[in-house]
Amino acid sequence: MEKYFICLANSYKHGGRCIAGVEVVPQSNGRLDIVRHDDGRPRWIRPVSMSANGEIPNHLAESFKIFSLVKLSDVEPCPDKAHSEDVHCSRMEICPFELSLNTDFLDQLIDTRHQAIFYYRGKAIPATIIDRLDYSLMLIYPEHACAYCDEERENSKYRMKFTYYGTNYDFPITDPVFLEQFKKSPDNYSDLNSVYLVLSLGLEFEGFHFKLVATVVIPENRVCSSEEPILLEEPHWFDAIDQEMMQLIEAKKDIEQRLNELRLKTKEHMEFHGEEQVKSQHFTVSYTPSKTVMQFDSKSFRQENTDLYSKYCHPKQKEASIIVRQNRLEQP
């Protein structure tokens, strides 16, 4: 099986390189069709070697540039937990195709589905919950970014601070091309208002999977001339509430999932031990075996018994209120 992808990452990985990109299908008219998941996210591919860490040797990886069109031969998927993008292949080669680093194309590759980066908002994911994730690569356009060097760190001292959906992040940078430029002129990258970041989830290290900035992409057509006026849109009063609400909803989803897992585990233990009730200082849990119950369908009753329903329904004054619904994100 052959597959093609636009290379968006060629970063450091355990003495070698991690090469990855978004899968595309070349058309006869020269167009590239982006392959997407059912939820609209671009589908990523990460070719890995047979070594323990899957790194691509440096001498094989050095010719692959960002935005190269890469062809893989004899592709065999080999997903590993959150690293669902991993594949084995017999050959990687660059195809003759020119793409420019412009925003029109990059905007089509952004992950608009995930507002929290790799499930949690922290710097790493505990290995004990890595199975909850089904992706480990994404392209984002942050609200603001800043590259810096933390001299107090012995390792991973070159880092990127950025803001995404109102949350501040701070990850190590593993992009060799950007790091070379940054070391020469660090002041040029201390205030990045127009930048795309490829984010990756690393392999397990001391019980955690750390989040990384695999590629820093500064588009060619997003450089403002000093003579051009910069128009700033005044923020709406709801913007801050919107961001805080999204953060709380994401946190609520995580807590609800963990509570449901604990409820299921408790039910399984009570069934195994044959206990109908357990008590602790904080909780009393009662077990009810499965049974058939009768459920009243008020909607059907109203439709079939209009007169009876209206007879027992009375007007009631209600206080002013609002309804908050989470909007579904539009897919590109």
N, C-alpha and C positions, 0 to 999 in steps of 0.2 A: 504494500500500500504506500502510495506517495502522498506527502502533505507539504504544504507551503506555509510559511509564516513571515511576517515582517519583524525583523530583529529589533527588539526594544530593550534588551539587556545583554551585556557582556561584562559581568562583574566578577570580583574576586570570590573564590570559593575553595577553601581547603587546599591552597597551593595551586589550584587550577582556575577554571572559569565556570561561571553559570551563564549559559546562553538561553534566552527565552524570548518569546514574542507572541503576537496575536495571529491566529490562523486565518489565512485568506485563500480564496479560490481564484486563480488567474483566469480571465475570460479572453476569448479570441480577439476582442476589440481593444485589448490592452488594459482593461479595467480590472481592479482587484475587488472582489466581493468579500466583505468581512464575515467570517463564520461566528455565529452567536449562540449562546445558550437560550433555552426557552424563555428565561426571564429578561432577555435582551442584552445581557453582558457579553462582551467579546470573549471568544474562547481562546485561551492561552495554550501554548505548547512549550515544554521545557525538555529538550533532549538531554538524556543523562547517560553516563558511561556505566560500565559494569563494576567500577571500583566501589569501595565501601560507602563513599560519600557522593558518588555520582558525578564528580567534577569532570569537565572537559579539559584535556591537557592544553597547556598554554600554546604549544606550537600548532595545534589544530584550531584554536579559537581566535588567534590574533588577527586573522583576516576578516572576521565577521564584524562589520561596523553597524552602528545604529541606523536603522531604516534600510538595511540590506534585505533583499528578498531571498529567503533561504528555502531550499528544497531538501526534504528528507526522504530517503528511500527505505523501503521495507520497515515501515513504522509499526511498532508494537506497543500499545499502551502499557504502562507499568505504574499505576497510581500507588502512592504510599501515604495513607492517611490524608492529611490536608493537602499534600502535594499531588493533587488529582491531575495536574497538567503533565506529569512526567511520562516520557516515552523513550523506548530504545529504538535505534535505527542503525542501518548498516552504512549509511553515507550521508554527509551533510555537504551541500555545495551552494555557492552563491549564484543566483540567476541574474542575467543582465536586465536591470530595471532601475529606473531613477525615481526617487521620491525626495521631496524637499521637506525640511522640518517646518512645516507651516501649520497654523492652528486649525485650518479647515479639516485636515485629515486627522490630526491629533484629537480633536474634539469628538470624533467618531469612535475613538478607542477608549474613552474614559469610562470607568466603572461608575455608573449612576445608581447602582442598586444598593451598595453598602455605604452607609454613612458613618459607621464605626469601623475602624480599620482592623480587619482580621478579628472580628467578634468582640474583643475587649479594647478599651481605650488605653491600656497600659503599654509598656515597652516590649512585653513578651507574653506568650501564651503558655500556661503550665502544660506539661506533657500529658498530665492526667485527663485533660479535657480536649486534647487536640482532635479527637474523633468528631467533635461537634462541627468542625470546619470542613468545607469541601472545596476550598480554593486557597492559593498561597501567592497569587500574583495579581496586581491591579495597577492601573494607571489613574492618577488623580491630578486635578488642577487645584492646588491649595490656595487659600485666601492670601497667605503671605508666607515667605520662607526666608531662612537665613542660614548660610553655611558658616561653621566656626570650628576652631581647634581647641579642644579641652586639654591643656597641657598637663593637668593633674592625672589624666588617665594614661596607663601604660599601653593599653590596647583600645582599639576603637575610639581614638581621640578625635578623628575627623567626623563631624556630625552635622546633622541638618535639623534645625528647629523649624516647625511650620504649623500653621493653623488650618484645620479642616473641619467644616461644619461646626465651627465655634469651639472645637477642642484643640488644645495645644499638644504637640507631639515633639519628640526628640529622639531620632534614630541615628545609628551609625551609617556612614556612606561607604559603599563598596564599588562605586563607579570609578574605574581606573583613569578614564579619560578626563572626567570632571576633576578628580583629585589632583591630577597633574597640573591642570589649569589653576585650580584653587591655591595650590602651594606656591605658584609663581606670583599670583596677585590676589591674595585673600580679601582685600578690601573691596574688590569688584563684585564679590558674591555675598556680602554681608546684608544686603537688602534686595531680595529677589521677589518682585511683585508680579512677574510674568514668567512662570516656570511650571513645567510638568514633571511629576515624579513617578517613577516606576517603583512600587513597593513590593518587597518580597518577604516571605516568612522563612527563616533559616531552619536548618536541621536542629535536632535536639541537642542541647548543650547544658549539662548539669541540671536536668529536669525541666528545661524551658526551651521554647522555640522563640528566638528573638526576631523582632521586626527590623527590616533593613531598607535603606534607600539604595536600590540597585542601579538606578539610572537617573541622572538629572538632565532634563531636556529643556533647553532655552530656545524657543521657536524663532525662526528667521524673520517672521512678519509681525512680531509683537515687540519691536524695539521702538520706543517713542522718541521722536525728534525733540530736541530741547526747545524748538520754536513752536511746536504744536501745543495748544492749550490742553491741559488735563482736566477733564470734566468729572467732577465727583458727584455722585448721586446721593442726596441726603437720605440717611437711613430712616425707614418707617419705624414707628414706635413698637410695632409688633415683631420686628426682626429679632430682637433680643429674646422675647418670649418664645418665638418660634424655635430658636436654637436650644433654649433651656428645656422646652417641652420635648423636643426630639431626644435630647440626652436622657431625660427621665424615662421616656418610653422605651428606649434601648435598654436602660438599666432594669426596667420593669420586666421586659421580655426575658432577660437573663435570669432574674430572680424567679419568675414564674416557671421557667424551664427547670431550674434546679429544685424548686419546691415539688413540681410534678414528679421528678425523678425520685425524690425522697418519699413521696406518698406511695409510689409504685413499689419501692423497696420495702416500705413498712407493711404494705398489704401482702406482699409475698412472704415476709417473715411471719406475719400473723397466720396466714394460711398454712405455712409449713409447721408452725408450732401448735396450731389448733387453738389459738387464743382469740376470744371474742372481744377482749378489752385490755388495754395496757395503760398504766398511769405513770406519770413522772411528776417532778416538781412543777413543770411548765405545761404539760399537755396530758389530755385524756383522749385516747384514740379507740373508737369502737368499730368493730368489724361487722359488716352486714353482707351475708352471702348473696349471690345473684338471685334474682327473682323477677317475675313478670308483674308489672304494675299497669294500671289504667291511667292514661294521660288525657286531660281535657284540652281539646283544641278550640280555643275561644274564637278564632277567626272563622273556622268552619261553622261553629254554632251561630255566629252572628249572621253569616250569609244565608243559612238555612232557616233561621228563626228570627227574622227581622223584628216582628211585632213584639215577641217576648223579650228580646234583647233591649229594645227601646223602652219598654215598660219599666225595666229595672235599672236603666242607665239614667243618671242624673247629672246636670251640669255642675262643674266644680271650678272655682276660680283658682288659677295657678299663678305663682309668682313669676316674674321675668327671669329668663334663663338663656343660656347659650348652649349649643351643641358643638363639640369639637370632634372632628373626624380626621384621621390621618389620610392625606392624599396619596394616591399611588403615583410614583414617579413615572413621567413619560419617558419612553425608550426612544433613542435616536433612530 
